[in-house]
Amino acid sequence: MCDALGDDGLQGFADGDRRARLADLKTKLARHRARRMGSSSAPGVVPASPRISDEVPLMTVRLFGGVEISIGGVPVDISTFRKPKIKTLLAVLVLHRGKEVARREILDILWPGSSGQRAVNNFYSLWSALRRALGDGYGNCPYLVRHQTSCMVDARYVRSDIDEFEELCRTLFFGRPEVGAWMDAFARLQDDFSCDLLPSEMDSPYIDHLRRSYRGKLVDAYTAAADRLCDIGESQAALWFAHAAFEKSQKREDVYCVLMRAQMLAGQRSLAMETFMECKAFMAEELGMDLSERMMRLHRDLISNASDGSLVSERMERCMTADVLK
């Protein structure tokens, strides 16, 4: 049957299905608005109290690796976000996770240095464009809420990948180490969060600050997980996390430490020595600092455990020891 229809026919079915789903979503949004406003057809009838409606389709927003939006499982065409900064405005609201954001703060983030009234006018224009992009086509948008001096997303109807990211990091920081579950968490982090937050938003100091913060939190989670897996003797799993942390940041001594520890636990002593020397050079040449006691203790353990010369030769041991003492 597919051959008989051809590509154009199949495309027609796909487009028709998508239009039908969008129409259904618009109907649900309209019903939600009607329920919130209540019936006004009869005089003296008190409007119904607003309540959470199961018929409002959930909006999902992804910010890692770029903005992706879906409403009720239907992707929103990002090309409709034509105005500059519209994605940044949505990101700012989503990153506050249902908390009010003062309009003054938004103006400072989006238009730093702009005159007061001009920035306000820009904000209202951008807000209207965002409502249209996320609305049902009839002027309704339950996902965005604006008060007199602040605005927010309605957390009842909005989910983001920030929530999943935080959950995964908490698991690695505070959960009980379990290799199977933690490797699943590792796979999810690698698949969905290996790219930076909003990588294309390069002109916003606010977004850049958050981007670096979330990148640092990911490295923290990888490093903590590797250390905790070393504590229970799971060297191979620890190596995965330690290497991932090292790929993200080669300017942190704690990352060098956990990678060296995992390599030693896995029997990779020559690689552990290389990691030690790289860390020593980094600390001295770029930071002008001595190695920490933890790193020196790992080095002493590595030397003493390799005294038989099986993985680290005696000549290499003498050279490394002499270099450390310089």
Secondary structure as UniProt FT lines:
FT   HELIX           2..37
FT   TURN            43..44
FT   TURN            54..55
FT   STRAND          59..62
FT   STRAND          68..71
FT   TURN            72..73
FT   STRAND          74..75
FT   HELIX           78..80
FT   TURN            84..85
FT   HELIX           86..95
FT   TURN            96..98
FT   STRAND          101..102
FT   HELIX           103..110
FT   TURN            112..113
FT   HELIX           116..134
FT   TURN            142..143
FT   STRAND          144..146
FT   STRAND          150..153
FT   TURN            155..157
FT   STRAND          158..160
FT   HELIX           161..174
FT   HELIX           179..193
FT   TURN            199..200
FT   HELIX           205..231
FT   TURN            232..233
FT   HELIX           235..248
FT   HELIX           253..265
FT   TURN            266..267
FT   HELIX           269..282
FT   HELIX           283..287
FT   HELIX           293..305
FT   TURN            306..308
FT   HELIX           314..325
//
